[in-house]
Amino acid sequence: MKQIALTSVVLIAVVTAIFIYTNNTDKQIQTPSLQSTSQLDTAIDSTSARDTFEYFLSGLGEKELDALQAKFIQFNSQRPVDSQVDKALFQQYIHYKTYLQTLESDANSADFGLDDLMALNDQLLAAQLKFFTPEQQKVLFAEENQLRTMALKKIELQQVAASKEEFNVMWQQELQLLPEKAQLAYKNAALMGSLANTEGMVPQEQYLIRQELVGAEGAQRLAELDAKNEVFNADVDNYLNERQALMADDSFTMEALESAITELREANFSSQQQRRIKALERIDDANTDS
């Protein structure tokens, strides 16, 4: 039995890339006193009420739910009155998330067919209306619900289309029915997919295809970014190798080893890169231990 909450994450993940093009990063606020430890290098996401709810709830595991609710209330009270969210709505959202954990599906997620996915969609919509009014549902879930519906429509068209060309025509017709903002999101996602497909190509071929997709100036910027990333990756590899050598030296005390690694890190990377490098260290340690 697979919990519906987990299955819904899998389904929504198919179109997750679309969301990043509609986020408004200008609406993020840095308030360390209101954040969990793992969130200190991030900003509180106030793009929408739901984004804010999810941000605070992501601290579960580090802090108790009551503490997170208190932090949300404090954050909410510090915002302009016209930007504040109804505190009761946050409580409703918590009840909704808890309820999702109780729902189950008989089908194994790996064997889900279109009918199973559509039934799952219906259950999610029903769960939303169990805890929210139609107006609240629209505010919290309109974008997600539309994207999930389009994902189902895409699967349906893939099954009925006689050829890839016919599918493309039918899919474009479906996209034309969407609001302009949603159409742009899908186009951006498709563009990113096309750019991702150029990874691993020989440089000349890669540049020409990118030029067709984003123009000469965009292709040049991507080439420059690739070059910077290549240098950075090489620097990271060298640093991690040197760090492993230090860690293998039994002559160091724990304090001396920590000091030597810090000195090595700061000598090779800027202050803005330190947090990222520490994260890469943890990944490298996990891979080494396994």
C-alpha contacts under 8 A as a table, 3 or more apart, distances in Angstrom:
res1	aa1	res2	aa2	distance
1	M	104	E	6.49
1	M	105	S	6.10
1	M	106	D	5.48
1	M	107	A	6.99
1	M	108	N	6.79
2	K	6	L	7.23
2	K	7	T	6.99
2	K	104	E	5.86
2	K	105	S	5.70
2	K	106	D	7.00
2	K	107	A	7.30
2	K	108	N	6.42
2	K	109	S	6.96
3	Q	6	L	5.53
3	Q	7	T	6.47
3	Q	101	Q	6.54
3	Q	102	T	7.36
3	Q	103	L	6.03
3	Q	104	E	4.41
3	Q	105	S	6.24
4	I	7	T	4.96
4	I	8	S	5.94
4	I	100	L	6.73
4	I	101	Q	7.12
4	I	103	L	5.52
4	I	104	E	4.97
4	I	105	S	5.90
4	I	120	L	7.38
5	A	8	S	5.24
5	A	9	V	6.47
5	A	100	L	5.44
5	A	101	Q	5.81
5	A	103	L	7.29
6	L	9	V	5.20
6	L	10	V	6.63
7	T	10	V	5.12
7	T	11	L	6.39
7	T	109	S	6.52
8	S	11	L	5.04
8	S	12	I	6.02
8	S	120	L	7.66
9	V	12	I	5.15
9	V	13	A	5.91
10	V	13	A	5.13
10	V	14	V	6.92
11	L	14	V	5.67
11	L	15	V	7.88
11	L	148	R	7.37
12	I	15	V	5.74
12	I	16	T	6.18
12	I	144	E	7.67
12	I	147	L	7.83
12	I	148	R	6.30
13	A	16	T	4.73
13	A	17	A	7.82
14	V	17	A	7.78
14	V	151	A	7.64
15	V	18	I	5.68
15	V	19	F	7.69
15	V	147	L	6.86
15	V	148	R	7.70
15	V	151	A	7.28
16	T	19	F	5.64
16	T	20	I	7.64
17	A	20	I	5.88
17	A	21	Y	7.82
17	A	189	A	6.27
18	I	21	Y	6.03
18	I	22	T	7.51
18	I	185	A	5.66
18	I	186	Y	6.31
18	I	188	N	7.36
18	I	189	A	5.37
19	F	22	T	5.50
19	F	23	N	6.54
19	F	185	A	7.48
20	I	23	N	5.47
21	Y	185	A	6.12
21	Y	188	N	7.11
21	Y	189	A	7.96
22	T	185	A	6.87
23	N	47	T	6.73
24	N	27	K	5.90
24	N	28	Q	7.90
24	N	47	T	5.96
25	T	28	Q	5.58
25	T	45	D	7.88
25	T	47	T	7.29
27	K	45	D	6.89
27	K	46	S	5.60
27	K	47	T	5.40
28	Q	43	A	5.50
28	Q	44	I	5.43
28	Q	45	D	4.77
28	Q	46	S	5.49
28	Q	47	T	6.82
29	I	43	A	5.14
29	I	44	I	5.04
29	I	45	D	6.74
29	I	46	S	7.24
30	Q	42	T	7.09
30	Q	43	A	4.49
30	Q	44	I	5.95
31	T	34	L	5.77
31	T	35	Q	6.83
31	T	43	A	7.21
31	T	44	I	7.18
32	P	35	Q	5.21
32	P	40	L	5.86
34	L	71	K	5.47
34	L	72	F	7.70
34	L	74	Q	7.84
34	L	75	F	6.99
35	Q	39	Q	5.78
35	Q	40	L	6.25
35	Q	44	I	7.88
35	Q	56	F	7.74
35	Q	59	G	7.81
35	Q	71	K	7.79
36	S	39	Q	5.28
36	S	40	L	6.72
36	S	59	G	5.71
36	S	62	E	6.73
36	S	63	K	7.20
37	T	40	L	5.63
37	T	62	E	7.62
38	S	41	D	7.40
38	S	59	G	7.82
39	Q	42	T	5.28
39	Q	43	A	7.57
39	Q	59	G	7.78
40	L	43	A	7.64
44	I	52	T	6.95
44	I	55	Y	6.61
45	D	48	S	7.71
45	D	51	D	5.92
45	D	52	T	5.33
45	D	55	Y	6.37
46	S	49	A	6.68
46	S	51	D	6.20
46	S	52	T	5.03
47	T	51	D	6.18
47	T	52	T	7.20
48	S	51	D	5.15
48	S	52	T	6.32
49	A	52	T	5.21
49	A	53	F	6.26
49	A	85	V	6.53
49	A	140	L	6.96
50	R	53	F	4.94
50	R	54	E	6.11
50	R	140	L	5.58
51	D	54	E	5.19
51	D	55	Y	6.09
52	T	55	Y	5.05
52	T	56	F	6.44
53	F	56	F	5.50
53	F	57	L	6.19
53	F	72	F	7.96
53	F	90	F	6.49
53	F	93	Y	7.68
54	E	57	L	5.05
54	E	58	S	5.98
55	Y	58	S	5.29
55	Y	59	G	7.38
56	F	59	G	5.74
56	F	60	L	8.00
56	F	68	L	6.12
56	F	69	Q	7.78
56	F	71	K	7.87
56	F	72	F	6.63
57	L	60	L	5.64
57	L	65	L	7.69
57	L	68	L	6.83
59	G	62	E	5.73
59	G	63	K	6.17
59	G	68	L	7.15
60	L	63	K	5.45
60	L	64	E	6.28
60	L	65	L	6.50
60	L	68	L	7.64
61	G	64	E	7.00
63	K	67	A	6.32
63	K	68	L	6.68
64	E	67	A	5.36
64	E	68	L	6.48
65	L	68	L	5.08
65	L	69	Q	6.15
66	D	69	Q	5.10
66	D	70	A	6.23
67	A	70	A	5.07
67	A	71	K	6.25
68	L	71	K	5.04
68	L	72	F	6.16
69	Q	72	F	5.05
69	Q	73	I	6.22
70	A	73	I	5.11
70	A	74	Q	6.20
71	K	74	Q	5.04
71	K	75	F	6.06
72	F	75	F	5.05
72	F	76	N	5.93
73	I	76	N	5.02
73	I	77	S	6.10
73	I	87	K	6.96
74	Q	77	S	5.24
74	Q	78	Q	6.51
75	F	78	Q	5.33
75	F	79	R	6.81
76	N	79	R	5.47
76	N	84	Q	5.59
76	N	85	V	6.71
77	S	80	P	7.89
77	S	81	V	7.94
77	S	84	Q	7.02
79	R	83	S	6.23
79	R	84	Q	6.00
80	P	83	S	5.28
80	P	84	Q	6.41
81	V	84	Q	5.35
85	V	89	L	7.42
86	D	89	L	5.33
86	D	90	F	7.08
87	K	90	F	5.36
87	K	91	Q	6.74
88	A	91	Q	5.08
88	A	92	Q	6.25
89	L	92	Q	4.94
89	L	93	Y	6.15
90	F	93	Y	4.99
90	F	94	I	6.32
91	Q	94	I	5.11
91	Q	95	H	6.38
92	Q	95	H	5.11
92	Q	96	Y	6.15
92	Q	131	F	6.32
92	Q	132	F	7.40
93	Y	96	Y	4.92
93	Y	97	K	6.18
93	Y	131	F	7.72
94	I	97	K	5.17
94	I	98	T	6.17
95	H	98	T	5.08
95	H	99	Y	6.08
95	H	131	F	7.63
96	Y	99	Y	5.04
96	Y	100	L	6.33
96	Y	127	A	7.32
96	Y	128	Q	7.16
96	Y	131	F	6.20
97	K	100	L	5.22
97	K	101	Q	6.87
98	T	101	Q	5.45
98	T	102	T	7.22
99	Y	102	T	5.36
99	Y	103	L	6.97
99	Y	127	A	7.93
100	L	103	L	5.37
100	L	127	A	7.54
101	Q	104	E	7.89
105	S	108	N	7.73
105	S	120	L	7.80
107	A	111	D	6.85
107	A	112	F	6.33
107	A	116	D	7.38
108	N	111	D	5.38
108	N	112	F	6.38
109	S	112	F	5.17
112	F	115	D	7.90
112	F	116	D	5.57
112	F	117	L	6.50
113	G	116	D	5.25
113	G	117	L	6.30
114	L	117	L	5.07
114	L	118	M	6.11
114	L	152	L	7.21
114	L	155	I	7.15
114	L	156	E	7.10
115	D	118	M	5.10
115	D	119	A	6.15
116	D	119	A	5.09
116	D	120	L	6.14
117	L	120	L	4.92
117	L	121	N	6.16
117	L	152	L	7.43
118	M	121	N	4.95
118	M	122	D	6.26
118	M	152	L	7.14
119	A	122	D	5.04
119	A	123	Q	6.31
120	L	123	Q	5.12
120	L	124	L	6.32
121	N	124	L	5.15
121	N	125	L	6.28
121	N	148	R	7.74
121	N	149	T	7.97
122	D	125	L	5.15
122	D	126	A	6.14
123	Q	126	A	5.04
123	Q	127	A	6.07
124	L	127	A	5.01
124	L	128	Q	6.26
125	L	128	Q	5.13
125	L	129	L	6.46
126	A	129	L	5.20
126	A	130	K	6.20
127	A	130	K	4.99
127	A	131	F	6.84
128	Q	131	F	5.65
128	Q	132	F	5.88
128	Q	137	Q	6.41
129	L	132	F	5.00
129	L	133	T	6.12
129	L	134	P	6.69
129	L	137	Q	6.91
132	F	135	E	7.80
132	F	136	Q	5.57
132	F	137	Q	5.77
133	T	136	Q	5.10
133	T	137	Q	6.05
134	P	137	Q	4.95
134	P	138	K	6.21
135	E	138	K	5.18
135	E	139	V	6.44
136	Q	139	V	5.07
136	Q	140	L	6.13
137	Q	140	L	5.27
137	Q	141	F	5.51
137	Q	142	A	6.81
138	K	141	F	5.51
138	K	142	A	4.59
139	V	142	A	6.22
141	F	144	E	5.26
141	F	145	N	5.81
142	A	145	N	5.24
142	A	146	Q	6.11
143	E	146	Q	5.19
143	E	147	L	6.18
144	E	147	L	5.16
144	E	148	R	6.09
145	N	148	R	5.11
145	N	149	T	6.06
146	Q	149	T	5.03
146	Q	150	M	6.14
147	L	150	M	5.05
147	L	151	A	6.14
148	R	151	A	4.98
148	R	152	L	6.33
149	T	152	L	5.15
149	T	153	K	6.18
150	M	153	K	4.85
150	M	154	K	6.04
151	A	154	K	5.10
151	A	155	I	6.43
152	L	155	I	5.16
152	L	156	E	6.21
153	K	156	E	4.97
153	K	157	L	6.15
154	K	157	L	5.17
154	K	158	Q	6.16
154	K	171	W	6.85
155	I	158	Q	5.10
155	I	159	Q	6.38
156	E	159	Q	5.23
156	E	160	V	6.46
157	L	160	V	5.19
157	L	161	A	5.73
157	L	167	F	6.19
157	L	170	M	7.17
157	L	171	W	7.21
158	Q	161	A	5.50
158	Q	167	F	6.11
161	A	164	K	7.16
161	A	166	E	5.75
161	A	167	F	5.14
162	A	166	E	6.39
162	A	167	F	7.49
163	S	166	E	5.19
163	S	167	F	6.27
164	K	167	F	5.05
164	K	168	N	6.18
165	E	168	N	5.15
165	E	169	V	6.40
166	E	169	V	5.20
166	E	170	M	6.30
167	F	170	M	5.16
167	F	171	W	5.91
168	N	171	W	5.08
168	N	172	Q	6.08
169	V	172	Q	5.30
169	V	173	Q	6.34
170	M	173	Q	5.07
170	M	174	E	6.39
171	W	174	E	5.07
171	W	175	L	6.31
172	Q	175	L	5.00
172	Q	176	Q	6.25
173	Q	176	Q	5.20
173	Q	177	L	6.92
174	E	177	L	5.45
174	E	178	L	7.26
175	L	178	L	5.41
175	L	183	Q	6.08
176	Q	179	P	7.89
176	Q	183	Q	7.14
178	L	182	A	6.06
178	L	183	Q	6.01
179	P	182	A	5.41
179	P	183	Q	6.30
180	E	183	Q	5.03
180	E	184	L	6.24
181	K	184	L	5.18
181	K	185	A	6.36
182	A	185	A	5.00
182	A	186	Y	6.38
183	Q	186	Y	5.27
183	Q	187	K	6.23
184	L	187	K	5.02
184	L	188	N	6.06
185	A	188	N	5.13
185	A	189	A	6.19
186	Y	189	A	5.04
186	Y	190	A	6.13
187	K	190	A	5.04
187	K	191	L	6.11
188	N	191	L	4.98
188	N	192	M	6.21
189	A	192	M	5.14
189	A	193	G	6.22
190	A	193	G	5.03
190	A	194	S	6.25
191	L	194	S	5.08
191	L	195	L	6.21
191	L	213	L	7.31
192	M	195	L	5.02
192	M	196	A	6.04
193	G	196	A	5.05
193	G	197	N	6.32
194	S	197	N	5.15
194	S	198	T	6.95
194	S	213	L	7.97
195	L	198	T	5.41
195	L	199	E	7.49
195	L	210	R	6.69
195	L	213	L	7.68
196	A	199	E	5.67
198	T	201	M	5.71
198	T	206	Q	5.59
198	T	209	I	7.46
198	T	210	R	7.61
199	E	206	Q	7.54
201	M	205	E	6.43
201	M	206	Q	5.44
202	V	205	E	5.59
202	V	206	Q	6.00
203	P	206	Q	5.01
203	P	207	Y	6.01
204	Q	207	Y	5.19
204	Q	208	L	6.32
205	E	208	L	5.25
205	E	209	I	6.32
206	Q	209	I	5.37
206	Q	210	R	6.12
207	Y	210	R	5.10
207	Y	211	Q	5.96
207	Y	219	A	6.08
207	Y	220	Q	7.77
207	Y	223	A	7.43
208	L	211	Q	5.00
208	L	212	E	6.45
209	I	212	E	5.17
209	I	213	L	6.43
210	R	213	L	4.95
210	R	214	V	5.95
210	R	215	G	7.07
210	R	216	A	7.95
210	R	218	G	7.71
210	R	219	A	5.27
211	Q	214	V	5.46
211	Q	215	G	4.38
211	Q	216	A	4.91
211	Q	217	E	7.88
211	Q	218	G	7.07
211	Q	219	A	5.11
212	E	215	G	5.77
212	E	216	A	7.89
214	V	217	E	7.67
214	V	218	G	5.26
214	V	219	A	6.32
215	G	218	G	5.38
215	G	219	A	6.11
216	A	219	A	5.11
216	A	220	Q	6.13
217	E	220	Q	5.14
217	E	221	R	6.30
218	G	221	R	5.13
218	G	222	L	6.22
219	A	222	L	5.10
219	A	223	A	6.19
220	Q	223	A	5.02
220	Q	224	E	6.24
221	R	224	E	5.06
221	R	225	L	6.12
222	L	225	L	4.95
222	L	226	D	6.09
223	A	226	D	5.04
223	A	227	A	6.30
224	E	227	A	5.09
224	E	228	K	6.31
225	L	228	K	5.08
225	L	229	N	6.10
226	D	229	N	5.07
226	D	230	E	6.07
227	A	230	E	5.08
227	A	231	V	6.36
228	K	231	V	5.20
228	K	232	F	6.12
229	N	232	F	4.93
229	N	233	N	5.93
230	E	233	N	5.18
230	E	234	A	6.21
231	V	234	A	5.15
231	V	235	D	6.20
232	F	235	D	5.02
232	F	236	V	6.14
233	N	236	V	5.01
233	N	237	D	6.15
234	A	237	D	5.11
234	A	238	N	6.23
235	D	238	N	5.20
235	D	239	Y	6.08
235	D	268	N	7.78
236	V	239	Y	5.02
236	V	240	L	6.04
236	V	277	I	7.80
237	D	240	L	5.24
237	D	241	N	6.21
238	N	241	N	5.19
238	N	242	E	6.27
239	Y	242	E	5.11
239	Y	243	R	6.03
239	Y	264	L	7.73
239	Y	265	R	7.45
239	Y	268	N	7.51
240	L	243	R	4.89
240	L	244	Q	6.07
240	L	281	E	7.17
240	L	284	D	7.65
241	N	244	Q	5.13
241	N	245	A	6.29
242	E	245	A	5.03
242	E	246	L	6.37
243	R	246	L	5.09
243	R	247	M	6.27
243	R	261	I	6.34
243	R	264	L	7.73
244	Q	247	M	4.99
244	Q	248	A	6.17
245	A	248	A	5.12
245	A	249	D	6.53
246	L	249	D	5.27
246	L	257	L	7.05
246	L	260	A	7.76
246	L	261	I	7.48
247	M	250	D	7.55
247	M	257	L	6.96
249	D	252	F	6.26
250	D	253	T	7.79
252	F	255	E	7.87
252	F	256	A	5.66
252	F	257	L	5.43
253	T	256	A	5.11
253	T	257	L	5.97
254	M	257	L	5.12
254	M	258	E	6.15
255	E	258	E	5.23
255	E	259	S	6.20
256	A	259	S	5.05
256	A	260	A	6.07
257	L	260	A	5.07
257	L	261	I	6.16
258	E	261	I	5.24
258	E	262	T	6.15
259	S	262	T	5.14
259	S	263	E	6.15
260	A	263	E	5.11
260	A	264	L	6.13
261	I	264	L	5.00
261	I	265	R	6.03
262	T	265	R	5.09
262	T	266	E	6.09
263	E	266	E	5.26
263	E	267	A	6.06
264	L	267	A	5.15
264	L	268	N	6.39
265	R	268	N	5.37
265	R	269	F	6.07
265	R	274	Q	7.41
265	R	277	I	7.85
266	E	269	F	5.42
266	E	270	S	6.65
266	E	271	S	7.21
266	E	274	Q	7.39
267	A	270	S	7.95
269	F	273	Q	5.99
269	F	274	Q	6.64
270	S	273	Q	5.28
270	S	274	Q	6.59
271	S	274	Q	5.32
272	Q	275	R	7.24
273	Q	276	R	5.36
273	Q	277	I	6.17
274	Q	277	I	5.13
274	Q	278	K	6.19
275	R	278	K	5.15
275	R	279	A	6.38
276	R	279	A	5.14
276	R	280	L	6.37
277	I	280	L	4.96
277	I	281	E	6.14
278	K	281	E	4.92
278	K	282	R	6.42
279	A	282	R	5.20
279	A	283	I	6.46
280	L	283	I	5.03
280	L	284	D	6.09
281	E	284	D	5.01
281	E	285	D	6.07
282	R	285	D	5.05
282	R	286	A	6.17
283	I	286	A	5.11
283	I	287	N	6.23
284	D	287	N	5.13
284	D	288	T	6.07
285	D	288	T	5.02
285	D	289	D	6.08
286	A	289	D	5.17
286	A	290	S	6.23
287	N	290	S	5.21
